[in-house]
Amino acid sequence: MAGKDDSSFVTKPGFCPDCGSILPLLGDKGGVTCYACKKEWSSEVFGDMIMTLTLHFNSKHTYKSAKDADSNKDDAEGPVVERRCPQCQNDKMSYATLQLRSADEGQTVFYTCTKCKYKETENS
């Protein structure tokens, strides 16, 4: 593995001292291989760089409040199409498709009313 003294020119930390390309992050082994010139470098090429990672999680209240905000809207179980429900006459139904029969036959479409949740199938 090459050190700082083996470099062709001076670069900022995180860049290959030989070709100037950005370096990948350090692996478990402690060294890094340049993507472009394939030269191996020790962890010294990163200088005193510090990497941090922060994960922000939503609280369960975030999800609950979003659901409550949409409670006035019709719930859909997939993409919505204009199709009249035979039970409540609503003009919107969501659908999902599955290949239930052999591959050389059409798929089965499952429709669900967005209002009353009536379900029907159609073999296409």
C-alpha angles and dihedrals in degrees: 000000000000124000133207092277092062094062125118095216141357117272136169118270113280095036127097109262090209104050104006096240120142111264126230119247119277115273130215091275093062099239133087136215119215114243093219109037097021092226115150120232134187122239089266090085088074092057111193095335114147122203122202131181124201122190117200114201124196115235121240087250090063091060094042094051092048090053091048090050090056095043091104092057124081112264113237126197093203140334113348124231134179103261126138116241109230091213106047101010092237109158098219128074131168120222145202129187133215134177100233100154129054119306095254092059130073126271128259116248118207115203124196124189111238091216111039099015093235109165130212135166134219128193108217 
